[in-house]
Amino acid sequence: AVVASRLSEIDKWNVLLLEAGGEETEISDVPLLAGYLQLSKLDWKYKTEPQGDACL
């Protein structure tokens, strides 16, 4: 929402903000507890794949 707010300050631009998901839990506010969100309804089950040409 902050990024959309800043972008909308430019008069020539139209900004559309889309949000997904339901209400967050208190656990989602604490980074240390992020592991408890795995396999819950807040987990979107994204998977990563190794990239041979990535910089890390």
HELIX and SHEET records of a PDB file:
HELIX    1   1 VAL A    2  LEU A    7  1                                   6    
HELIX    2   2 GLU A   26  ASP A   29  5                                   4    
HELIX    3   3 PRO A   31  LEU A   37  5                                   7    
END                                                                             
